[in-house]
Amino acid sequence: MRNQRNDARQAGRRFLGTAGALAVLSTFLMWTATPAAATVFSNTAAITIPSSGQGTPYPSTIAVPASGAVADVNVTLTGFAHQIAYDVDVLLVGPTGKNVVLMADNGNATAVTNQNLTFDDAATASLPAAGTAPIATGTYKPSNGGAFNGTAPAPAAPYGATLSVFNGTDPSGNWNLFVFDDLGGATGSVAGGWSLDITLASLSSFSPASGKVGDPVVLTGVGFTGATTVKFGNTVASTFTVDSDTQITATVPPGAGTGPIAVTTPTLGVLTGAADFIVNHVRNVSITLNGKKAKGDANVKDGFTKCGSNVPVKIQHLEKGKWKTVAGVLTKANGSYKAGGLDDKGKYRAVVKKVTLSSGDVCLRDISPIAKK
């Protein structure tokens, strides 16, 4: 590869003048929120590329304060310029030591000026191979056309080939960019510095905010691909569909209680929503009459027994077209109840009112079918 590059240099090299050795500015770090749960972290200080050897600074560093699990990373070099681009090798190293060669041995002997290069695994093309075409502004896959030849403190090989090597890692800490010129005679710079576009895995929202067992709930976030489990509180949902990397449709499972929704992924860990999903529990109350007594049950259809135990039941009698409460009683642990003192003939019903428990679970109101005496 080195001989090939020397041959290409002799055949096509044009000295158009240096892009200028820029004085190294004090590092300026900033972050701005971007759509889809992504955050951009930037170091706008120039990187000067010498005729041979380590760029200045070496490495250029971005300190990332965000923590979580990485779902996607993109990188942009701003204002890349060089007389012979295929001299330049660039390696990105994350806080955990994971790394990827962004470019090495790419482009030809045509000088390039002020090119903005974004590296994204989802790009459709790689940078041109050595000696084939000049490098131009665009979005590319990480493009290792030969080898990263940078020296320490850059880590030694092996090196990653895709930015997905960072997926699942904690981004918090220093990200280091090593820029190295591995063949003498030409200079350049990355005049505008570089930036990281980091998307963290997340379960950002769900809709609706409450529901009953059997209801569908749409989860929105990032990093759902390959999800293995969805839980409502402590209860696993037996039915869910991963619609895309950013959406899951799940069904509220029997026995679920109010609590956070959590999604387990194979590489990004457990993603938990910040808010609780409120479970509404459907109850059925019944009444039968026997002389001056009434009895019945307050059953919970989804099996959430806390909405059936120690529940206030009102016995009501229809008098002159209006329902009047004539008895009140609490259910037993199994949801059954008994009440007495029903002296008058006519129509009766049992009512359990809507109650919100300290857990946040909602026990819904229900009225029994009418019983006649």
N, C-alpha and C positions, 0 to 999 in steps of 0.2 A: 504493500500500500504506500509506503514512504517513497519507493522508487517511482511508482505510478504518479504520485503527487509531484515529485520533482520534475518528471517528464512533462506533466501538464503545466507546471509553472514555467518551464523553459519555452513551451510552445505558445502559451496564451497569456503570460503574465504582463500586466500593464501597470506601471507605477503611476497612479493617479494622485499621489500625494497622500500623506497620512491624514487620517480622520482627526488627528490631533490627540496629543496626550493630555487629557483633562486632569486638572488638579482634583484630588479626591475631596469631595465635600464631606462635611460632617453628616453622619447617617441620619436620615429623616424617616421615621417610621410612622405609618398611619394605617387606619383600617376604616372601611366603609361598608355598610350593609348593602347587599345586592339581593335580587330575588332568589327564590327557591332555597332559602335557608343557607345561602352562601355568604362568606365574608371575605373581603379582599384585604390583604396585608401587604404593605409596600415598603421598599427601601429605595428611595429615589436618588441616592448618591451614585455618581458615575463609577463604573468599573473600567479602569484603564488596562488595555491588553498590550503587553510589550512585544518586541520583535521575537522574543523567545522566553518561555518560562511562565512564572506565576503572574496572574493578573493582580491588580491593586485596587481594593483590598483582596486578600486571599485567606479565608473566604469572605464574601459579602454575606452579612447576616440579617435575618429578620426574626425578631422575637415575637412569638405568637402567644397571647395570653389565653386564648380560648381552649377549653378542655371538653372532652367527649370522645366520640369515635368517628374517625374520618370516613366519609362515604365517597368523597371525590376530591381530587386536587388537580388544578390547572396552574400553569406557570407562564408568565409573560416576561420576555426580555424587551425593554423599550429603548429604541434608538441604537440598535446594533449596527456597527460599522466596522469594516475590515478590508484591507487591500487584497487579502487572499483568504476567504472565509474558511476553506477546509483546513487551515492551520489551527482552528479554534475547537477546543474540547470544553464541554460544560457538564458538570456533575452536580446534582441536587442531593443533599443529605438531610434527612429529617431528624427530629429530636431523639428518636429511638434508635438511630443508626441505619434505618432503612434508606436505600438510595436508588437513584436512577440516572443513567446517562441521558441528558436531554439532547445533546448533539455532539458529534465527533466525526471528523472527516467528511464534511458535507459541503456542497457548493463547488465552484470552480475558481479560476484565477482572476475572474472579473471582480473589481472592487465594488463593494456595496456600502451604502450610506443610509443611516436613519431608517433601518428596517425594524418593524415590531413583530416579534416572533412569539406566538402563543403555542404552548405544548399541551395537548389534550388527548387522552386515550381515545376519545370518541371522534377525533378528526379522521377524514377520509384519506389523507395522504401523509407521507413522510417528507422530510427535507430531501432535496436532490442529492444523489450520490456524488462522491468526489469526482471532479472533472467533467460533470455532465451539464450543469446549468447553474446560473447564479442563484443565490438565496434571496427570496423576496418576502415582503410582509405577508403574513397569513397565519393560519392555524394548522399545526402539524402534530402527528404522533411523535413521541420521543424517537429520535433518529440517531442511532449509533451505527455510523457507516464504517467504522473500523475499530478503534479502541480509544478509551480514555487514558491518556498518558500523563495526567497530572501527578505531581509529587506531593509528599506529606506537607501539611497535615491532612490532605485529602486521604480518605481511607483507600486501602488496597482493594483490588478485585477479590471476589466477584461483584458485579454491579447489576442492578435491576434493569429491566428493559421497558417496563411500563410504569406509569404513575399509580397504578392500582396496588403497587407494593406498599403504599401508605394506608390503604383501606383497613379500617379496624384499629389503627394505632391512635394514640392520644397525641393531638397536634401541639399540645402545650410545650413551649420551650423554644430553643434556637433552631432555625432552619438555615443551613449553610449552602451557599452557591460557590462552587469552585470553578473559576474560569482560567483556562491554561492554553498557552500557545506552544504547540509541540514541534514547530519547525521555523527556524529563524528567517528574518529578512522582511517581515511585514508587521505592521502594527494596527491597532484598532481600539474600539471601546464599546461599552454598553452605556451610552450617554445618559439615558433616563433611568438607569437602575432596573429593578425587576420587582415582580409582585407575585404573590400566591393567592389563588382563588380557592378557598377551602370550604367545602360543604360537609357539615357534620350530620351523621345519621340522627334522625329524630322522629318522634311521633308528636307532631305539632298540634293536631286538632282531630276532633271526631264529630260526627253529626248523625243523628240528633244528640243532644247533651244528656238525654234520659230516654228510657224505654222499658218495655216489658220483655220477659223471656220470649224468645222466638222472633223478636224484632231485628231487622238488619241495621247495622251501624257501619258507616263509612269512615275509615281511618285515613288520615292524610299525614304524610311525612316524607322522609327520605331514607333509603336503604332497606326497603322491604323485600327486595329480591331474595328468594329462597327462604323466606320466613317459615319457621317450623312450628311455632306455637303462638296463639293469641289467648291472653287471659283477661277475664273481667274480674277484678279483685283477685281472689284466690282460686277462681274456677276457670278451668280450661274450656275454651270454645271448641266444640267438636266440629263446627262448620265455619269455615272461612275460605275466602278466595283472594289470592294475591293478584290484583288486577294489573298492577305495574309496580315499578320500584318506588312509586310515590303514593300508592293507594291500595288499601285492603278493604274488602267488604266482609264483615263478620256478623254472626248471629249470636245474640245474647243467650248464653246457655242456661239450662235449668240449674237452680241452686246458686246462681250468681248473686252477689251482694254488691252494694255500692262501694266503689273504690276505683283506683287507677286502672287504666287499660295498659297492658304491656305486650310487646311483640318481641319474640325471640328470633334472632337471625343467626345464620351459621358463622359469619365472620365479624359482625359488628356488635355482637352481644345482645343484651336486653334493652330495648327502647321503651321508655315509660312515659306516658302522657303526664303533663303537669296537673291537670284537673281530674276530679273524680267523675266517673260515669254514674249517674243516678239510676238505680234500678227501681222501677215501679212494680209492686207485687199485687197481682190480681187475687181477690178473695171472693169466695162464695159463702154466703150465710144462709142457713135454712131455719125453718121454724115448723114445729108440729104442736098441736094443742091437745091437752088431755085434762078435761075438767077445768079447774082453775090454774092449771100449770102449763107452761110452755117449755119446750126444750129444742135443741138444735146444735148445729156446728158452724164454726167459722173456719172453713178450709182455705188453705192457700194453694192455688193451682200450681205454682212453680216449686213448691216444696220448701219455701223459705219460712220455717216454723216460727220465727220471731214475730211474724205478722198474724199468727193464729193463737199464740199463747198469751194469756192475761189481757185479752182484748175486750174493751168495753162494748157491750151489746145493749141496745135500747129496744124494748118491746113497745110497740105503738098500736093504739086502737083508733079506728076511724070513727070520729064523732062529729056529726053534722057537717060532713064533707071535709073535715080536717083531721090530720093525724096528730094524736096526742100521746105523749110518752107516759106509759102507765107502769113501767118496771125497767130496772137497769141492773145488769149483772156482768161480771167479768168471766171470760172463758177460762177453762182449765188448760193445763199444759198441752193437751191434745186437741184443743180448739172447741171442745164441747161446753155447753152451758145448760143451766136449768133456772127457770124463774117461776114464781108463784104470784098469787093474788090477782088473777085475771077473772074478775067477777061478771063482767058484762058480756052479753051476746054481741055478735057482729064480726067484723073483719079485723085481723091482726097481722102485723108484719114485724120482722126483726131488721135492725139497721146497725151496721158497723161503719163508723165514720173514718174519713181519711186521716191518717196519722203519719208524721215524719219521725222516724226513730233517731236516736242520738248518732247512729252510724251513718245517717243520711238516707237510708232506705225509706221509700215511701210505700206505706200500706194503703192501698186504694179503698175508697168507699164502696159499699155494696148494700143492696136491699134485697131481702128474701122475697120469694113469691108469697102472695097473700094467703093466709089461712083463715078459715071461717069457723066460728063457734056457734 
